[in-house]
């Protein structure tokens, strides 16, 4: 029997104690230790914490639960990239210190599915905890991958080789780096695969809500970066894409070719539905199309 491939879980941390996230981190580590998969490494990339986080991490390392590295970084996506570079796994997943896998068979089942189908990355539904405290089910929307982040990063697994080949996360993006990564993978025609079961609970980042102008500016940059060779973009076109998920028909036609031909109408319908949702959402804030 061939050995099971190693799986690496990467978690960025910073001042866990000071942030009041000790219990959440303990839950994350505890549930990972109960996974049925035989070969999981948990890598912590700490941003030079100056509270008692080091004591917590050293204790977990001494018990064999984690490996950790503590040094300054420029943000979450640089931390994730450092984790990828240090990872031994064939497959990589990313969990923040207050996220967790609530299904202990998740890694086994996802890896088996990816191995059987030779998938480059997988995605799944997830429970999302909103900054205001309520919980909702984030259903993947892979046909909307060019309009919005189509699924939660915490409910995805990636082949390490794919992340390496495509240059990791783009560290100039501080909020929307995962959106940029998924868009690049789709445009390079890597093979995605949906895992039907929900196995992740994660907290939505407050940054997207607290810094909407920064998030919007990053989205503009992501579209220009990824679409400039597909279609002549102007500022008004980019404005419509960012604010209303409205694409020129010629660009939409080109983007449809990144899905199987039999899925073209599903893609077009999903894009139009998202466009209408965004129009209504903008109207509610006083922004007209």
BAPADREN-535718 format. One record per residue (C-alpha): residue number from 1; residue in three letters; x, z, y. Coordinates in nm, 3 decimals. Each point is the difference from the previous one (the first is absolute). Last residue first. Layout:
# BAPADREN-535718
    n  res        X        Z        Y
  NUM  ALA        X        Z        Y
...
END
This chain:
# BAPADREN-535718
    n  res        X        Z        Y
  289  UNK   -2.608   -1.171    5.168
  288  UNK   -0.126    0.298    0.198
  287  UNK    0.178    0.336    0.016
  286  UNK   -0.227    0.291    0.094
  285  UNK    0.101    0.238   -0.277
  284  UNK   -0.309   -0.079   -0.209
  283  UNK    0.058   -0.367    0.071
  282  UNK    0.342    0.032   -0.160
  281  UNK   -0.151    0.138   -0.321
  280  UNK   -0.263   -0.275   -0.007
  279  UNK    0.263   -0.272    0.038
  278  UNK    0.220    0.170   -0.260
  277  UNK   -0.281    0.006   -0.255
  276  UNK   -0.079   -0.366    0.071
  275  UNK    0.363   -0.100   -0.056
  274  UNK    0.018    0.207   -0.318
  273  UNK   -0.304   -0.183   -0.138
  272  UNK    0.150   -0.336    0.098
  271  UNK    0.327    0.083   -0.173
  270  UNK   -0.178    0.115   -0.315
  269  UNK   -0.205   -0.321   -0.012
  268  UNK    0.311   -0.217    0.041
  267  UNK    0.187    0.188   -0.273
  266  UNK   -0.293   -0.009   -0.242
  265  UNK   -0.033   -0.372    0.075
  264  UNK    0.366   -0.061   -0.084
  263  UNK    0.000    0.207   -0.320
  262  UNK   -0.008   -0.297   -0.242
  261  UNK    0.303   -0.144    0.176
  260  UNK    0.203    0.317   -0.076
  259  UNK    0.104    0.176    0.321
  258  UNK    0.286   -0.093    0.232
  257  UNK   -0.176   -0.331    0.069
  256  UNK   -0.268    0.184    0.200
  255  UNK    0.261    0.074    0.265
  254  UNK    0.033   -0.369    0.079
  253  UNK   -0.375   -0.042    0.046
  252  UNK   -0.013    0.311    0.219
  251  UNK    0.272   -0.149    0.218
  250  UNK   -0.195   -0.323    0.044
  249  UNK   -0.324    0.193    0.068
  248  UNK    0.163    0.203    0.280
  247  UNK   -0.009    0.369   -0.100
  246  UNK   -0.225    0.276    0.131
  245  UNK    0.093    0.348   -0.121
  244  UNK   -0.169    0.126    0.322
  243  UNK    0.264    0.189    0.197
  242  UNK    0.322   -0.113   -0.168
  241  UNK   -0.102   -0.354   -0.094
  240  UNK   -0.179   -0.061    0.330
  239  UNK    0.300    0.122    0.201
  238  UNK    0.235   -0.212   -0.214
  237  UNK   -0.202   -0.310    0.086
  236  UNK   -0.008    0.089    0.372
  235  UNK    0.379    0.060   -0.001
  234  UNK    0.072   -0.335   -0.163
  233  UNK    0.093   -0.063   -0.362
  232  UNK    0.099   -0.342   -0.132
  231  UNK   -0.082    0.036   -0.374
  230  UNK    0.182    0.068   -0.326
  229  UNK    0.355    0.058    0.120
  228  UNK   -0.109    0.255    0.261
  227  UNK   -0.226    0.179   -0.248
  226  UNK    0.223    0.282   -0.129
  225  UNK    0.191    0.111    0.310
  224  UNK   -0.281   -0.077    0.245
  223  UNK   -0.251    0.185   -0.216
  222  UNK    0.228    0.300   -0.043
  221  UNK    0.081    0.016    0.372
  220  UNK   -0.368    0.005    0.091
  219  UNK   -0.064    0.268   -0.262
  218  UNK    0.284    0.208    0.148
  217  UNK   -0.159   -0.021    0.344
  216  UNK   -0.335    0.108   -0.145
  215  UNK    0.155    0.302   -0.172
  214  UNK    0.183    0.096    0.320
  213  UNK   -0.323   -0.029    0.202
  212  UNK   -0.189    0.204   -0.261
  211  UNK    0.244    0.294    0.019
  210  UNK   -0.197    0.308   -0.109
  209  UNK   -0.222   -0.183   -0.248
  208  UNK    0.276   -0.194   -0.176
  207  UNK    0.225    0.304    0.035
  206  UNK   -0.249    0.229   -0.176
  205  UNK    0.114   -0.131   -0.335
  204  UNK   -0.282   -0.005   -0.253
  203  UNK    0.045    0.270   -0.261
  202  UNK    0.025   -0.092   -0.366
  201  UNK   -0.180    0.046   -0.331
  200  UNK    0.109   -0.241   -0.271
  199  UNK   -0.119   -0.086   -0.353
  198  UNK   -0.301   -0.227    0.057
  197  UNK   -0.047   -0.232   -0.297
  196  UNK   -0.024   -0.379    0.021
  195  UNK    0.366   -0.094    0.018
  194  UNK    0.016   -0.325    0.194
  193  UNK    0.296   -0.231   -0.055
  192  UNK    0.214   -0.178    0.255
  191  UNK    0.242   -0.283   -0.089
  190  UNK    0.247   -0.096    0.269
  189  UNK   -0.099   -0.311    0.191
  188  UNK    0.262    0.028    0.275
  187  UNK   -0.280    0.012    0.257
  186  UNK   -0.166    0.283   -0.191
  185  UNK    0.322    0.201   -0.015
  184  UNK    0.059   -0.051    0.372
  183  UNK   -0.352    0.115    0.084
  182  UNK    0.041    0.308   -0.218
  181  UNK    0.325    0.090    0.177
  180  UNK   -0.142   -0.050    0.351
  179  UNK   -0.298    0.223   -0.075
  178  UNK    0.240    0.264   -0.140
  177  UNK    0.203   -0.004    0.321
  176  UNK   -0.305    0.066    0.217
  175  UNK    0.092    0.335    0.162
  174  UNK    0.374    0.003    0.084
  173  UNK    0.070   -0.373   -0.022
  172  UNK    0.362   -0.075    0.085
  171  UNK    0.088    0.121   -0.348
  170  UNK   -0.122   -0.312   -0.179
  169  UNK   -0.071    0.140   -0.347
  168  UNK    0.230   -0.128   -0.278
  167  UNK    0.195   -0.326    0.033
  166  UNK   -0.215   -0.233   -0.208
  165  UNK    0.233   -0.010   -0.299
  164  UNK    0.041    0.377   -0.005
  163  UNK   -0.374    0.065    0.012
  162  UNK   -0.054   -0.255   -0.278
  161  UNK    0.272    0.152   -0.220
  160  UNK   -0.152    0.345    0.044
  159  UNK   -0.323   -0.125   -0.155
  158  UNK   -0.278    0.155    0.199
  157  UNK   -0.274    0.254   -0.072
  156  UNK   -0.295    0.053    0.234
  155  UNK   -0.256    0.275    0.058
  154  UNK    0.213    0.184    0.258
  153  UNK    0.036   -0.323    0.200
  152  UNK   -0.377    0.007    0.053
  151  UNK   -0.179   -0.330   -0.036
  150  UNK   -0.061   -0.324    0.188
  149  UNK    0.190    0.086    0.320
  148  UNK   -0.204   -0.219    0.232
  147  UNK   -0.045   -0.369    0.081
  146  UNK    0.247   -0.187   -0.221
  145  UNK   -0.072    0.223   -0.302
  144  UNK   -0.375   -0.049    0.037
  143  UNK   -0.037   -0.164   -0.343
  142  UNK    0.178    0.303   -0.148
  141  UNK   -0.272    0.237    0.116
  140  UNK    0.076    0.322   -0.188
  139  UNK   -0.270    0.268    0.010
  138  UNK    0.094    0.305    0.207
  137  UNK   -0.237    0.271   -0.122
  136  UNK   -0.083    0.252    0.272
  135  UNK    0.093    0.358    0.086
  134  UNK   -0.089    0.193    0.316
  133  UNK    0.253    0.218    0.180
  132  UNK    0.026   -0.144    0.352
  131  UNK    0.344   -0.142   -0.086
  130  UNK   -0.176   -0.202   -0.276
  129  UNK    0.076    0.082   -0.363
  128  UNK    0.014   -0.321   -0.203
  127  UNK   -0.098   -0.014   -0.367
  126  UNK    0.159   -0.305   -0.156
  125  UNK   -0.092   -0.335   -0.155
  124  UNK    0.285   -0.190   -0.166
  123  UNK    0.291   -0.234    0.068
  122  UNK    0.275   -0.150   -0.212
  121  UNK    0.325   -0.178    0.077
  120  UNK    0.217   -0.266   -0.161
  119  UNK   -0.220   -0.033   -0.307
  118  UNK    0.143   -0.111   -0.336
  117  UNK   -0.346    0.035   -0.155
  116  UNK    0.082    0.230   -0.292
  115  UNK    0.270    0.181    0.197
  114  UNK   -0.227    0.054    0.298
  113  UNK   -0.283    0.132   -0.218
  112  UNK    0.227    0.234   -0.194
  111  UNK    0.152    0.120    0.327
  110  UNK   -0.344    0.076    0.147
  109  UNK   -0.120    0.184   -0.311
  108  UNK    0.306    0.219   -0.043
  107  UNK    0.023    0.076    0.372
  106  UNK   -0.366    0.096    0.025
  105  UNK   -0.029    0.221   -0.309
  104  UNK    0.008    0.323    0.204
  103  UNK   -0.281   -0.111    0.232
  102  UNK   -0.002    0.192    0.330
  101  UNK    0.311   -0.178    0.127
  100  UNK    0.096    0.180    0.321
   99  UNK    0.037   -0.027    0.375
   98  UNK    0.112    0.276    0.240
   97  UNK    0.376   -0.063   -0.030
   96  UNK   -0.045   -0.375    0.037
   95  UNK   -0.016   -0.214   -0.313
   94  UNK    0.172   -0.335   -0.060
   93  UNK    0.018   -0.187   -0.331
   92  UNK    0.290   -0.185   -0.161
   91  UNK    0.037   -0.192   -0.325
   90  UNK    0.323   -0.101   -0.175
   89  UNK    0.125    0.345    0.086
   88  UNK    0.348    0.118    0.091
   87  UNK   -0.085    0.066    0.363
   86  UNK    0.275    0.057    0.257
   85  UNK   -0.060   -0.322    0.194
   84  UNK   -0.376    0.045   -0.023
   83  UNK    0.029    0.354    0.138
   82  UNK    0.206   -0.114    0.296
   81  UNK   -0.264   -0.264    0.067
   80  UNK   -0.272    0.265   -0.005
   79  UNK    0.192    0.209    0.254
   78  UNK    0.049   -0.306    0.221
   77  UNK   -0.373   -0.057   -0.024
   76  UNK   -0.089    0.355    0.098
   75  UNK    0.213    0.017    0.312
   74  UNK    0.342   -0.043    0.158
   73  UNK    0.184    0.221   -0.247
   72  UNK    0.205    0.317    0.003
   71  UNK    0.132    0.137   -0.330
   70  UNK   -0.129    0.190   -0.303
   69  UNK    0.014   -0.145   -0.349
   68  UNK   -0.211    0.127   -0.288
   67  UNK   -0.027   -0.019   -0.376
   66  UNK   -0.313    0.147   -0.149
   65  UNK   -0.161    0.203   -0.279
   64  UNK    0.313    0.118   -0.182
   63  UNK   -0.042    0.373    0.062
   62  UNK    0.304    0.009    0.227
   61  UNK   -0.147   -0.292    0.194
   60  UNK   -0.326    0.188    0.059
   59  UNK    0.188    0.302    0.135
   58  UNK    0.226   -0.218    0.214
   57  UNK   -0.304   -0.170    0.149
   56  UNK   -0.167    0.328    0.097
   55  UNK    0.321    0.141    0.144
   54  UNK    0.058   -0.321    0.196
   53  UNK   -0.352    0.020    0.145
   52  UNK    0.085    0.335    0.159
   51  UNK    0.000   -0.142    0.355
   50  UNK    0.245   -0.252    0.148
   49  UNK   -0.099   -0.306   -0.203
   48  UNK    0.258   -0.281    0.002
   47  UNK   -0.258   -0.273   -0.060
   46  UNK   -0.043    0.057   -0.373
   45  UNK   -0.005   -0.283   -0.250
   44  UNK   -0.144    0.151   -0.319
   43  UNK    0.044   -0.196   -0.322
   42  UNK   -0.226    0.072   -0.297
   41  UNK    0.124   -0.156   -0.323
   40  UNK   -0.251   -0.084   -0.272
   39  UNK    0.088   -0.076   -0.361
   38  UNK   -0.250    0.109   -0.265
   37  UNK   -0.335   -0.092    0.159
   36  UNK   -0.260    0.267   -0.077
   35  UNK    0.006    0.130    0.354
   34  UNK    0.004    0.379    0.019
   33  UNK    0.318    0.019    0.211
   32  UNK   -0.164   -0.232    0.252
   31  UNK   -0.288    0.246    0.028
   30  UNK    0.232    0.291    0.078
   29  UNK    0.209   -0.193    0.251
   28  UNK   -0.301   -0.114    0.203
   27  UNK   -0.171    0.340   -0.025
   26  UNK    0.313    0.180    0.125
   25  UNK    0.019   -0.245    0.290
   24  UNK   -0.361    0.073    0.097
   23  UNK    0.060    0.376   -0.022
   22  UNK    0.311   -0.025    0.219
   21  UNK   -0.164   -0.220    0.262
   20  UNK   -0.014    0.244    0.292
   19  UNK    0.194   -0.233    0.229
   18  UNK    0.276    0.260    0.045
   17  UNK    0.040    0.030   -0.375
   16  UNK    0.011   -0.376   -0.067
   15  UNK    0.256   -0.056    0.276
   14  UNK    0.046   -0.372   -0.069
   13  UNK   -0.076   -0.183   -0.323
   12  UNK    0.005   -0.354   -0.140
   11  UNK   -0.119   -0.034   -0.362
   10  UNK    0.115   -0.268   -0.244
    9  UNK   -0.133   -0.020   -0.357
    8  UNK    0.233   -0.189   -0.233
    7  UNK   -0.116   -0.132   -0.337
    6  UNK    0.253   -0.061   -0.278
    5  UNK   -0.087   -0.273   -0.248
    4  UNK   -0.122    0.117   -0.344
    3  UNK    0.265   -0.043   -0.266
    2  UNK   -0.039   -0.284   -0.246
    1  UNK   -0.141    0.092   -0.345
END
